[in-house]
Amino acid sequence: MSGTNDTNVLSVRGLSIRLATRDGGASVVDDASFDVGRGEVFGIVGESGCGKSVTAYAIAGLLPTPPLRVEAGSVRLGGRELLSASPAEMRSVRGRDIGMIFQEPMTALDPLYTIGEQIAESLEFHSSLDKRAAMEKAIAMLGRVGIPEPRRIAAEYPHRLSGGMLQRVVIAMAMINEPALLIADEPTTALDVTIQAQILALMNDLVGANGMSMILITHDLGVVAETCDRVAVFYGGHLVESAPVGRIFAEPLHPYTDGLRRSVESIGGSGGKLYAIPGSVPSAGRFGPGCRFHDRCAARVARCGIEAPPTTVLPDGRTVRCWLRGEEA
Amino acid sequence: MKRFFAALLRDKTGRLGLAGVLAVVLTALLAPLIATHDPLAMTESLRQAPGRGFLLGTDEFGRDVFSRLVYGARVSVYVGLVATGIGALCGLALGLAAGYYGGAVDNAIMRLMDVLFAFPSILLALAIVAVLGPDLGNTIVAIGIVRIPVFTRTVRAEVLSVKSQEYIASVRSVGVRDSRVLFRHVLPNVMAPFIVQTTLSLSSAILVEASLSFLGLGIQPPNPSWGSMLSESRRVMELAPWTAIAPTVAIVLAILSFNLLGDAVRDILDPKLKSVE
C-alpha cells in the first residue's frame, strides 16, 4: 500500500509549518509524513484549521510567506526535493508537475479573461505551443471535462457559467499540462450536492485515465469513502492516522478517527442521536505539550496530557499517532 | 468601452456631468474663438457692469471678465488633467508595489504616504510651490504630489483584496511568473476604482489650483485663472460684485460637473452595484 520509493510520486517527510504571530508563533502542521503512490488517490481529511490546506499549499510552494513558513521537513516529487527549489524552479513545477484545483470555482478564474485564454495561459508557460495551438488544445480539454459546446464556452467570460461548469473549467486548467500530481483542495465543497458527485466522478475518471495521482483534501468522509485509495486524518496540525480507506472505516486506530466515523450519519442507521466528539478544537498555538486530542479523547491515559505520542508505523503500513496504539505495535 | 459610454449617457447624473465637463473642456480648447476680447487688454471702461460690449462686465483694470473666464478655463483644465495624471500614475505604481509585494516595501511606501497625508493638501501644495517657485509647471507638480497618497491608498487597498482572490492563487498554481501575475491579472482588476478615483480627483486638483492662484502662488498676473481673478476681485467686491461672482460660479459649476461625472462613473464601474448580465 505505502509502496516502495520508486512507486511513490510524492513523499512528504517530517513537514512542519509555523505561523508567525505577534506572540511568538504557532505550529500549524507538526511533523507530518506521508507518501502518495503513482495512480493513487490520497485523501486528507480533518476539520477546518487542522492544517490540511496548508500542507497542500506547502507542497505546491504557494504558502503565503510570511506569515506561514515551512520550518522543517522534506517534500520530494518524483525524487526531486521541492522545499529547497528556487522560485523559478517551483514555477516550472507548478502547472507542469503539480496541478491544483481550488475550493471556490466562482472566484478561481480571473473575471477579465475568457475561459479559453486562461486555460491556454497555463499551457503557453510549459510548452512551446503558439497561441492558436494552445487555444485549440484548451478547447479540446474543455470537451474532455464534459463542457458542452467547448468552442463557444472557451470564448465566454467566467461570470456566464454556473459553479459546476466553472469547476470543470478549473479542472481542465489544472490538468491541461498532464501533471503527475493533482492537488484538489475541497473541490466540491462549494457545489450543489447533485453536482458534487458528477465532479468527483469526472476527476476520478481523468486521474485514472492519465495515470495521475491525486491528493484530495476534504472534510467530507463520504467523499473519502467514495473516491480515495488511502487517507490521512489530520487533527490540530498532527497527522494522527493514515491507512487504506477501507481500514479507516472498518478499524480506525486513533480515537479521533473513530469519533469522526461515528459522527457521520449512515442510511439505515439506528435513528438515534448523532454522535458528536465532545469539546472543540483548540486553536493553533494553544496546544499543550501532550497529544493534541487528549482533552477531547474518551480513551486518554495520564501520559497523553504530558507528552506528544510519536508516529507509529504498523507492520501493514498504517500509521497512527497515539500512545494507546504505539505500545501495542 | 462603447457599453461604458452608453451606460454613462443612460444615467441622468452622468449626462449632466459629461455635458458640464465637455463644456469646460471645449471652452478651454476653443478659448480664442469664444473670447470676445483680449483677456489681457486693459480698456478705458473700468468696473463696468455686465451688459452691452462686456458680457460679464470688466474688472478694476478694465479687462473683459468673460474673456478672462474663458482663458481661465484653460488653466483649470490643463492643471487639473496634468496634475491628476502625475498623481494617478505615481499613485498607481506605488500602490501596486505596496499592495503586491507587501512587507518592508509596503511599510516604507505607506509610511511616506502617511506623512504626505498628514499635511492639509493646500498647505503641502503651498510648501512645494514655495520651494520650487511659483509658476504653472511647479503648481502642476505640487498638486500632482499632493494627490499621490489618495491614489496609492485606493490602489493598494484594491490590490490587497484582488491578491487574496482565488484566481490569483490559481494563475500562480499553473506557474505564471510574478510580473505577469501583477500586470496581467492584478492590474486590470484594480482599474475600475482607479478610474473612478481619477475622475473624482480632477475636481480636487482644479480646486487646489484655484486656491493656490487665489493665494498668489499659482498662475501669476496678469494671466487669468479663476483663482487669481477671485483674488483680484477682493479689492473691488463692493463696487463690482460681478468680478467675484463670475469666477466663483465658474469654479462651482466646473467642480460640480467633474464630481457628477465621477459619481456616475463610479456607479457604472463599481462591480457591487453592477447588475448581472
Interface residues (C-beta under 8 A of the other chain):
Chain A: A60 L62 P66 R91 S92 V93 R94 G95 R96 I98 G99 M100 F102 Q103 E104 T107 A108 L109 D110 P111 L112 Q118 E121 S122 F125 H126 H159 R160 V170 M173 A174 N177
Chain B: G103 Q165 E166 Y167 A169 S170 V171 R172 S173 V174 G175 V176 R177 H185 P188 N189 V276 E277
